[in-house]
Amino acid sequence: MDYFGIIKKSYYLSLKHKFLWIFGILVGGYGGFKSFGTSFNSSSVSNNWGDTFSKSFANTNLTNFWANYAGIFFAIMAIFGVFAIVFFALSIISQGTLIGSTEKFSKNEKANFKIGFGIGWHNFWRILGVGVIFALMVMASLIVLIIPVVILIIVKAYFFATVLSILLFFVCLVFWILIGIIAPYSLRIVVLEKIGIFTSIREGLHLFQRNWGEVIVMYLLLFAIGLGFGILLLLAIMIVGGILLALGFGFWLASPLSSVIYGLVIGLAFLITLIIIQGAYNSFTSNVLTLTYLRLKK
């Protein structure tokens, strides 16, 4: 199999059809980046803040507080719940969009944002079903891992519990790795072949059994590309970040207020840039797996 040809084609497809980046972002929900935490070495400030919070909390009538703000609390929770459901649905749709759009491009057929979204929309329940079945498999393996060990601990057979837990853990680990390998291909089968959920999972396993060498090699190449991409991105962040920090220090010397505004603007631009990069990389990875499946199917 032409591994580097697939990688090269996937790169150019992602670079040419930038609407795929949007769905690459949505696949990762909020872009796959966690918030950056900042710690301050100032015990006096934290102690004063804690004392103030404790006093104000002690003086607060919880019954009155709940009566006055319960509606606002539930409204905020409902809004967050709706957003979570919407982004979860968009993540499912985006998986089908990336898979279907790449297949059309491989056939030199037309695909755009609307066509791609339609593909993901029409395959929503099948993609969700495959994900649910794999999640249930993982939960079942955890039950198999935990229950026998707990029973042995209850009867105080600690030695056998330790040995059994180690053995079951490695068995489950192999099972989880297998699920991680075949799940992306089962998703492509359920979208592109229009077959049932359980059939697509079985066909994904059969595909791996017939072509396990090619599948593993492509995963290793993707791992190497991801590692190199992460290192380059980190170096770029360090270089650009150092320049921006130097400029920020100059703004601070000129005016503290201007440095705060500068920091907010640069921080927002930095976050948006990272999200876009992550979306482009997600679309590239999806392209590689889809083209690999199409090549293996032949």
Secondary structure, 3 states (H helix, E strand, C coil): CCHHHHHHHHHHHHHHCCHHHHHHHHHCCCCCCCCCCCCCCCHHHHHHHHHHHHHHHHCCCHHHHHHHHHHHHHHHHHHHHHHHHHHHHHHHHHHHHHHHHHHHHHCCCCCCHHHHHHHHHHCHHHHHHHHHHHHHHHHHHHHHHHHHHHHHHHCCCHHHHHHHHHHHHHHHHHHHHHHHHHHHHHHHHHHHCCCCHHHHHHHHHHHHHHCHHHHHHHHHHHHHHHHHHHHHHHHHHHHHHHHHHHHHHHHHHHCHHHHHHHHHHHHHHHHHHHHHHHHHHHHHHHHHHHHHHHHHHC
